Amino acid sequence: MKESKVDILFFHRGLHCLVVMDLKIGEFRPEYAGKMNYYLSLLDRLERREDENRSIGIILCAEKDNLEVKLALEDMGKPIGVADYLLIVESGFGSFKKNDYLCTR
């Protein structure tokens, strides 16, 4: 099996499951849902323990069309969410020329 890498992977103690985040700099595309479905299948098959809940996926995009997201996730059957974010760029902060802040909407 070839190697797959996710952007962010952590364990949520309250939900007792693995959570994978896929970070996108552009707008949501339906194929992102298929890729996340693949990641969740891999995690549940290879990493999840018997006493843990199913893995959860979050796709974070710069923009999203709610209808497009709904159609892409409609028959997935896995817990996947899509959120958009607003990137705020400030200059002159500390020793950096630019400092990017990420805020979900």
N, C-alpha and C positions, 0 to 999 in steps of 0.2 A: 504494500500500500504506500502511495506517495505521501510525503509530509504535507500537512496543512497547518497554517498559522492563523490565529485570530488576533484582532487588535488588542482587546482587553478581556481577560478572564479572571473572575473572582468567585468566591463562595459567599453566598448570602446566608448568614447564620439564622436569621429569623425565618426565612422561607426554606431553609435547609436544602439548598440546591446550588448548582453551578449557574453563573450568569455570564454570558458572552456578549460583548459589545463590538459592533462593527461600525467604524467611524468613516463617514463619507464626506468629501469636501464639496460635492455637487448635489444636484437634486436626486430624489429617490428614483430608482429604476426597478421595475418588477423583478429583474433577475437577481437583485440583492436578496429578495425573500427566498429564492431557491438556494442561494449560497448559504444563507443562515440556516435553512432547513437541513442542509448537508452538515454544517458544523454541529448543530444540535444532535443529529443522528449519531455522529462520531463520538461526541462527548457522552451521550447516554449509553452507547454501546461499549466504549473503551475506558471511560473514566468514572462514570457515576457508580456509587456504591449502592448496595441493595436497600440500605436504610435512608437513602436520599431521594428527594423528589426529582421529577423531570427537570432537565436544564431549561433555562429561559434565555431567549435572544432579544437583544435590543439593537436596532439599526438607527444610528444617529446621522441625519442628513442635513445639508444646508437648507433644503426646501423639500416640500412634499405636497402632492395633490391627494387629498383625502380619499377621493373615489378610486384613484389608481392604487393607493395602498390597500384599500378595502378589497378590491378585486384580486390583487396579488396575494393577499393572505387568506382569502375566502375559504379555500379547501385545504389549507396547510395541515391543520390538526396539531400543530405544535405551538407552544406559547411564545409568540413573536410580537414585539411591539416596534413601532416606528415613531420617532420623534424628530422634530426639526430644531435647529438652533440658530441663534443670532450671534454673529461674530462681531465683537466690538474691538476696534484697534485704537490704542492710545499711544502717543509717542512721548518721549522724554521721561520715561519711568525708570528710575534707578540707572544702572549702567547699560541698559538695553536701548537701542534706537527705537524698537517697536515692541509692544507687549500685547499679546492677544488674549482676550478673555472670552470664554465660552459660556454662554447662557442658554439654557433650554427655554423654549417658548411655552 
